Amino acid sequence: MKRVLFGLAALATLSAGPIWADGSTNAVFNVAIRGITAGTLTVKGTESGGSYQTTGVLQSGGLVGLVRSLKYTAKAKGAVSGNRFSPSRYDENADTGKRKSKTTMTYSGGVPKVVAGSTGDLNPASQKGTVDPQTAIYAAFRDVNEADVCKLNLQMFDGKRRSQVQLRTPRADGNLIKCDGEYRRLKGFSAEDMAEKTRFPFNLFYAKTSDGRYRVEKVVTQTLYGNATMTRR
């Protein structure tokens, strides 16, 4: 179930959150599986002078008896130019209800280094150019200009695994713009995970804001547990 919630958040999964006059983002999404509330995702961030800082909280809730308590908090910072993000530090705290873990990564020349937490089979030194999960979430959840709607292609490294999120094919859907998206497991996942499923298609829906930009209103996807949605409050 953690994979469902985090996969939805990192579908990278995704875009929205109003950009206020001070350059900040503050967005909250409800996560539901088969129409039943499963949790919330909160994303906050600021950009100024070519730098960014962002925090995120993924909290399980609802589905009593089906989902054990899960809370994921993260923060990241780095440099930004247009749609290009270069993280400098990432901190993650995860509590699955059975196990607590912490991960910290720093970056030099675009290469991540795991300075706290466990690592997997992938050598972090081989992951140059990837972004951390929180940076990917923030990059996806920002408001965008019309020319950037449905344009996203990021590769993420969380200290153990590498994955990819893409958006493409913008088209009208009523008063919204619909995108085709895909979250893909690439490397570092267990053989069981890769045999289970490697590609997770989804649809993302943008709405036009009063200032002429676009933000994501909802995301719809198929999961191993049934239809899932993220809806912006």
C-alpha positions as CSV (number, residue, x, y, z in Angstrom):
1,M,0.0,0.0,0.0
2,K,2.9,2.3,0.6
3,R,3.8,1.8,-3.1
4,V,0.4,2.9,-4.1
5,L,0.4,6.1,-2.0
6,F,4.0,7.1,-2.8
7,G,3.7,6.0,-6.4
8,L,0.7,8.3,-6.8
9,A,2.6,11.1,-5.2
10,A,5.7,10.5,-7.2
11,L,4.0,9.7,-10.4
12,A,6.0,12.1,-10.4
13,T,4.0,11.7,-10.4
14,L,1.9,15.0,-11.3
15,S,1.6,18.8,-11.1
16,A,-0.3,21.6,-9.4
17,G,-0.2,23.9,-6.4
18,P,-0.8,27.6,-6.9
19,I,2.3,29.8,-7.4
20,W,1.6,32.9,-5.3
21,A,3.1,36.3,-5.9
22,D,5.9,35.5,-3.4
23,G,7.0,32.5,-5.5
24,S,5.6,29.9,-3.1
25,T,3.6,26.7,-3.7
26,N,1.1,25.2,-1.3
27,A,-1.1,22.4,-2.4
28,V,-3.1,19.6,-0.7
29,F,-4.4,16.5,-2.5
30,N,-6.8,13.8,-1.3
31,V,-5.8,10.3,-2.3
32,A,-8.5,7.7,-2.8
33,I,-8.5,4.1,-3.9
34,R,-11.7,2.6,-5.3
35,G,-13.4,5.7,-4.1
36,I,-12.3,5.3,-0.5
37,T,-10.0,7.9,1.1
38,A,-6.5,6.5,1.6
39,G,-4.5,9.5,2.5
40,T,-3.4,13.0,1.7
41,L,-0.4,14.6,0.0
42,T,0.8,18.1,0.9
43,V,3.4,19.9,-1.1
44,K,5.0,23.3,-0.3
45,G,7.9,25.1,-1.9
46,T,9.5,28.4,-2.8
47,E,11.7,29.7,-5.6
48,S,13.9,32.7,-5.6
49,G,17.0,33.8,-7.4
50,G,17.5,30.5,-9.2
51,S,17.1,28.4,-6.1
52,Y,14.3,26.3,-4.7
53,Q,13.3,24.7,-1.4
54,T,10.4,22.3,-1.0
55,T,8.8,20.1,1.6
56,G,6.2,17.3,1.3
57,V,4.1,15.2,3.6
58,L,2.4,12.0,2.5
59,Q,0.0,10.7,5.2
60,S,-2.2,7.6,5.1
61,G,-5.8,7.8,6.4
62,G,-9.1,6.1,5.9
63,L,-9.4,2.5,4.8
64,V,-9.5,1.4,8.4
65,G,-8.2,-2.1,8.8
66,L,-6.8,-2.2,5.2
67,V,-3.9,0.4,5.4
68,R,-1.6,0.5,8.3
69,S,-0.3,3.9,9.4
70,L,2.1,5.5,7.0
71,K,3.7,8.9,7.1
72,Y,6.4,10.2,4.8
73,T,8.0,13.6,5.2
74,A,10.7,15.0,3.0
75,K,12.5,18.2,2.1
76,A,14.8,19.2,-0.7
77,K,16.7,22.2,-2.0
78,G,18.9,23.1,-4.9
79,A,19.0,25.2,-8.1
80,V,16.3,25.7,-10.7
81,S,16.3,27.1,-14.2
82,G,13.0,26.9,-16.1
83,N,12.0,23.2,-15.8
84,R,15.5,22.0,-15.0
85,F,16.2,21.1,-11.3
86,S,19.6,20.4,-9.8
87,P,19.1,19.3,-6.2
88,S,21.8,19.9,-3.6
89,R,20.3,18.1,-0.6
90,Y,17.4,15.7,0.2
91,D,16.2,14.5,3.6
92,E,13.5,11.9,4.1
93,N,11.8,10.4,7.1
94,A,9.5,7.5,6.7
95,D,7.3,5.7,9.3
96,T,5.4,2.6,8.0
97,G,3.9,1.8,11.3
98,K,6.3,-1.1,11.7
99,R,9.6,0.5,10.7
100,K,11.1,4.0,10.8
101,S,13.9,5.1,8.5
102,K,15.8,8.2,7.5
103,T,17.6,9.0,4.2
104,T,19.8,11.9,3.4
105,M,21.5,12.6,0.0
106,T,23.8,15.4,-1.0
107,Y,24.8,16.2,-4.6
108,S,28.0,17.3,-6.2
109,G,28.1,18.0,-9.9
110,G,24.7,16.4,-10.3
111,V,25.9,13.2,-8.7
112,P,24.0,12.0,-5.6
113,K,25.7,10.7,-2.5
114,V,23.8,8.8,0.3
115,V,25.2,10.2,3.5
116,A,22.6,8.7,5.8
117,G,20.4,5.6,5.4
118,S,20.8,2.3,3.6
119,T,21.7,1.9,0.0
120,G,20.7,-0.8,-2.6
121,D,22.5,-2.5,-5.5
122,L,22.7,0.7,-7.6
123,N,25.9,2.8,-7.1
124,P,24.8,6.4,-6.4
125,A,27.9,7.6,-8.3
126,S,26.2,6.1,-11.5
127,Q,23.0,8.2,-11.0
128,K,24.2,11.6,-12.3
129,G,21.5,13.8,-13.5
130,T,18.7,12.2,-11.5
131,V,16.6,14.1,-9.0
132,D,15.3,13.1,-5.6
133,P,11.7,12.1,-5.1
134,Q,10.7,15.4,-3.3
135,T,12.2,17.5,-6.1
136,A,10.3,15.4,-8.6
137,I,7.1,15.9,-6.8
138,Y,7.6,19.6,-6.5
139,A,8.6,19.9,-10.2
140,A,5.4,18.1,-11.2
141,F,3.1,20.0,-8.8
142,R,4.0,23.5,-9.8
143,D,1.8,25.7,-11.9
144,V,3.0,25.9,-15.5
145,N,2.6,28.1,-18.5
146,E,0.4,26.9,-21.4
147,A,3.5,25.9,-23.4
148,D,4.7,23.6,-20.7
149,V,1.4,21.7,-20.1
150,C,1.9,17.9,-20.3
151,K,5.7,18.4,-20.6
152,L,7.6,16.4,-18.0
153,N,10.4,13.9,-18.2
154,L,12.2,13.2,-15.0
155,Q,14.4,10.3,-13.7
156,M,14.4,9.9,-10.0
157,F,16.8,8.1,-7.6
158,D,15.7,7.6,-4.0
159,G,19.0,6.2,-2.7
160,K,18.2,2.6,-3.8
161,R,16.0,2.7,-6.9
162,R,15.8,4.6,-10.2
163,S,12.5,5.4,-11.9
164,Q,11.0,7.6,-14.5
165,V,8.0,9.8,-14.9
166,Q,6.7,11.2,-18.2
167,L,3.8,13.4,-19.4
168,R,2.7,13.9,-23.0
169,T,-0.2,14.3,-25.4
170,P,-2.1,17.3,-24.2
171,R,-5.8,17.5,-25.3
172,A,-9.0,19.1,-24.3
173,D,-11.3,17.3,-21.9
174,G,-14.2,19.6,-21.2
175,N,-12.8,22.7,-19.6
176,L,-9.7,20.8,-18.5
177,I,-6.5,19.7,-20.4
178,K,-5.9,15.9,-20.2
179,C,-2.4,14.4,-20.3
180,D,-1.2,10.8,-20.8
181,G,1.4,9.9,-18.2
182,E,3.5,7.0,-17.2
183,Y,5.5,6.0,-14.1
184,R,8.2,3.4,-14.9
185,R,10.4,1.3,-12.7
186,L,13.9,1.2,-14.2
187,K,16.6,-0.2,-11.9
188,G,17.2,-1.2,-8.4
189,F,13.8,-2.8,-7.8
190,S,13.5,-6.4,-6.7
191,A,12.9,-9.2,-9.2
192,E,9.5,-9.6,-7.6
193,D,8.6,-5.9,-8.1
194,M,9.8,-6.0,-11.7
195,A,7.8,-9.2,-12.4
196,E,4.7,-7.7,-10.8
197,K,4.6,-4.6,-12.9
198,T,7.1,-2.1,-14.4
199,R,4.8,0.5,-16.1
200,F,2.0,2.4,-14.4
201,P,0.0,4.6,-16.8
202,F,-2.1,7.5,-15.5
203,N,-4.0,10.6,-16.7
204,L,-3.4,14.0,-15.3
205,F,-5.9,16.9,-15.7
206,Y,-4.9,20.6,-15.7
207,A,-7.2,23.6,-15.2
208,K,-6.5,27.1,-16.2
209,T,-6.0,29.6,-13.3
210,S,-7.2,33.2,-13.1
211,D,-3.6,34.4,-14.0
212,G,-3.6,32.4,-17.2
213,R,-1.4,29.6,-16.0
214,Y,-2.3,25.9,-15.5
215,R,-2.4,23.7,-12.4
216,V,-3.2,20.1,-11.9
217,E,-6.7,19.4,-10.5
218,K,-6.7,15.6,-10.4
219,V,-4.8,12.5,-11.4
220,V,-6.4,9.2,-12.3
221,T,-4.6,5.9,-12.4
222,Q,-4.9,2.1,-12.3
223,T,-3.0,0.4,-9.4
224,L,-2.6,-3.1,-8.2
225,Y,-5.4,-2.3,-5.7
226,G,-7.9,-0.8,-8.2
227,N,-8.7,2.6,-9.6
228,A,-7.0,5.5,-7.7
229,T,-7.4,9.2,-7.8
230,M,-5.7,12.3,-6.4
231,T,-8.0,15.3,-6.2
232,R,-6.9,18.8,-5.3
233,R,-8.7,20.4,-2.4
